[in-house]
Amino acid sequence: MASAGGGPVRAARRRQAALAYLFLTPALLFFAVFLVLPLLFAVLLAQSRWAGFDVGAV
């Protein structure tokens, strides 16, 4: 019969997974800030209407 808490093996795996996520966090933040966000901003700009430097609109 299995114990209710999962035992020391489950706790060790949970610590190992938490440590892996801790080491992945800087890389994921770098990826998000320098790749995903500019890509989303470029798509947003591509969908907008911009008349250029039209003096008459000012």
C-alpha positions in Angstrom: 0.0 0.0 0.0 1.4 3.4 -0.9 1.9 6.1 1.7 -0.3 9.2 1.7 2.5 11.7 1.2 4.2 10.0 -1.7 7.4 9.2 0.2 10.9 10.5 -0.1 11.2 9.6 -3.8 8.3 11.9 -4.8 9.7 14.7 -2.6 13.2 14.3 -4.2 11.6 14.4 -7.7 9.7 17.5 -6.7 12.8 19.2 -5.5 14.7 18.2 -8.6 11.9 19.6 -10.8 11.8 22.9 -8.8 15.6 23.2 -9.3 15.3 22.6 -13.0 12.6 25.3 -13.3 14.8 27.7 -11.3 17.7 27.2 -13.7 15.4 27.5 -16.8 13.9 30.8 -15.6 16.7 33.2 -16.8 16.7 31.5 -20.2 13.0 31.7 -20.6 12.9 35.4 -19.5 15.6 36.2 -22.0 13.7 34.3 -24.7 10.5 36.2 -23.9 12.0 39.6 -23.7 14.2 39.5 -26.7 12.3 37.3 -29.1 8.6 36.9 -28.2 7.8 40.4 -27.2 9.5 42.1 -30.2 7.7 39.6 -32.5 4.3 40.4 -31.0 5.1 44.1 -31.2 6.1 43.8 -34.9 2.8 42.0 -35.6 0.9 44.7 -33.8 2.7 47.4 -35.8 2.1 45.6 -39.1 -1.6 45.6 -38.5 -1.8 49.3 -37.7 -2.5 52.1 -40.1 0.3 54.7 -40.2 0.2 57.6 -42.6 3.8 58.3 -42.3 5.0 61.8 -41.5 2.0 63.6 -42.9 2.2 67.3 -42.0 -1.5 67.7 -42.9 -2.5 65.2 -40.1 -0.6 67.1 -37.4 
